[in-house]
Amino acid sequence: MVAENLSAAIVVENMSKSYPTTDGSIQILDNINFRAEQSESVAIVGVSGSGKSTLLALLAGLDLPTSGSVTIYGTSLSAANEDARAALRNKYIGFVFQQFHLLPNLNALENVALPLELRGDTNANEHALAVLEQVGLTSRIRHFPRQLSGGEQQRVAIARAYCSRPKILFADEPTGNLDSATAARIIDLLFLLNSEYATALILVTHDEKVAARCARRVRLVDRHLEAD
């Protein structure tokens, strides 16, 4: 049962992740402990290949730990089956990735409205339009992804993530494919919406300037998560 009144959005205890190979097990993460409060912004930093994206996938329940636990608003992800984890993600979690993952045959409005329609929102287009207006894309709602710049596509992806009012937003290198000026605008937008919606923002980035804007920063070093 999900405890709505818990202050912690995410609690991770003694979590490890390894993958079996023909040459033996490969340890990716070891004894990770982590907690994120509602509305908090946390940057996860570390060198390339340190396991940042793996950690994000575990926090979101897209993968399961080898040992230890991940709890989202009082619900243990390991104790839930895949359908229950999917329902939990649908209710609480939004995603923004380096690759925009927009559906090419849907225009901007349709891309943002689709998750709402799948949830049974009878006013999906109206709600999608309101968030697209917030991200400054009112004039581009009928354009398809191929007709949008990289920054515009990422703004559509952010609107799609925030449209369902998630309590937790995971952003995995959200500016990795953007030029510096566009990246700065996207980061400004993420933090603006983080504040407006009181969403816990968990941001994976290699950019120390971006990480410095978060309330807290943690670093993956040698499979361990350390306070920065």
N, C-alpha and C positions, 0 to 999 in steps of 0.2 A: 504493500500500500504506500502511495506517495504521500509524504508529509509536507503539505504546502507551506507550513509555517516554519520550516527549518531555515535558518539563516544561510547555511552553506549550500551553494549550488552544487559543488562537486567536492567529494572527499575521497582521497586515494590513500590506501594503507598497504604498505609493504608489497607493492606491486612489482612483479618482474615479468619480463617477456623474453622468450627464447624460441628459436625455430630449429627443428631437426633437419640435419643434412646427412648425406652419405658419409661425411667425415666427422660426424658428431654434432652436438647441439651448438648453435651460435647464440650467445647471450646478447640481446639488444639493449634491454633495460634491466636494472638490478635494484630491487628494494626501494622503489619510488614512493615517497610520501608527499602529498600535495593537497591543498585545500583552497578553494576559491569561493568567496562570499558573493551573494547576490549584489549586482551592480558594480562589482570590482573589475578592474582591468589588469590583466596579467600578461606579460610578455614571456614567451619561452624562447630562449636563444641558445646558440651552440653552433659549432662548426658543421659544415656539410657532412652528412652521414652519421651524425651523432644520435639520431633517433627521434628527432623532433616530430616529424610527421607520423611516425609509429605511435608516439605518445599521444598525439592528438586523436588518432583513430581509436586508441584504447579509451581515452576520456569520453569520446562520443559513443562508445559501444559499437563501433564499426568492426572492431576486433576485440578479442577477449584475452586477458592476461594469462600467462602460464601459472602464476600464483599471485596471491594478494587480492585486493578488492577495489572496485570503483563504484561509488554510490552517487546517484544523481537525485537530489531532493529526497533522500531517504530510501530510494530503491536501488538495490544491488544489481548491477548489470550482469554479473556472473550467475546470479540466481534466477534471472529472467531468461525465457526462451527468445528465439529470434523475433517472433511476432511481437512479444512484449517489449523488446528493445526497440523495435521499429516504431511501436506506438509511443514509447517514451521520447524518442527523437522527434517524432511528429508533433508532440505536445510541447516540448521544452526547448528544442535545439534548432539553431540555424547554422548554415555553413556558407563561408565565402572562401573560394580557392584561388590559387594562382591562375589556373585555367578556368575560364568563366563558366563553362558547362551550361551554356544556354542551348536550348533546342533550336536548331537552325531554321526549321520550318514554321516557327512561331514568332510573331512580332514581339516587341518589348512588353506591351501590355499583356499579351497572352502568356509570355514566359513568367511574368510575375503573378498573374492570376491563377495559373494552373495548380500550384500547390493548395491554394485556397479552395478551388473547385473540387479537388480530390478530398478535401476535408468536409465538403458539403456546404460551403459558404455560398448562400444564394446571392450575396452581393459582392462576389469575388472581383468583378471588374471595377466596381466603385472603390473598393478598398485598395486594389492594386494601383488605380489611377492616383489615389491620394498619396501613396508612398512614392510613386514615380514623380509626382510634383515636388515632394520633399527633396528628392535627389536631383532635381533640376532637369527632368527629361520629359516634361509635358509635351514639348514639340516633337518628340521622337517616338511616341508610343506606338505608332503604326510601322515603324521601321524594323526590319529584320536584322539579326546579329551581323550579317555580312555588310550591312549598310551603316553600321555603327563603328566608331573608333574603339580602340582598346579601353580607354577610360570610360567611354559611354557604356560599353558592354559590362565593365566591372560595376558601374553604378546600377545597371539593371540587375546584376547578380546580388548586389547589396539590398536593393529594393525587394527582390524576391525573398531574401533571407529575413528581412525585418518585417515583411508584410504579415506574417503569421504571429508577430509579436513574441519572438522566442525569449525565454528567460536566460538562455546561454547562447552566445554566438562564438563559434570557432572560426578563426580566420587563418588560413595556411598560406603564408607568403602572398598576401593579397595584392601586393604591388610589384611582384617579381617580373611581370611582363610589361611594365609601364615605364615611360620616361619619368625623369625625376620630378618635373613640374606636375604632371598628371598624378603621379604617385602621392605627392604631398596633398593634393586635393582629395584623393580617395581616403587617405589616412584622416584628414580633417573630418570628412563625412562619417567615417566609422566611429570616431570619438564623439562627434556631435550626436549621433543616433544612440550610441552607448549611454550617453548622459540623458537623452530625452526619454528613452524607453527603460532606463534602469536595468539594462541587460548586462549580465556578466560577460565580459569580452576576454576571450583567451586567444592570444595572438602569437602565432609562430612567425618569427622573422629573423633574418640575418642582418637586418639594418639596425645598428645600435641607436641611431637617432629616433627611429620609430619606437624601439623598445623603451627608450628613456621617457616617452610620453605616457607610458602605462604607470599605474599606481605602484606596481610591483614587478620585479623582473627575476626570473629563475633561469638557471643555466644547466644544460645537459653536458656533463663532463665525465668521460670514461664510464658511461652507462648509468651514472648517478645524477640525480637532480639536486642542485645546490642553490641556496639563496644567493643572489648576485649582489 
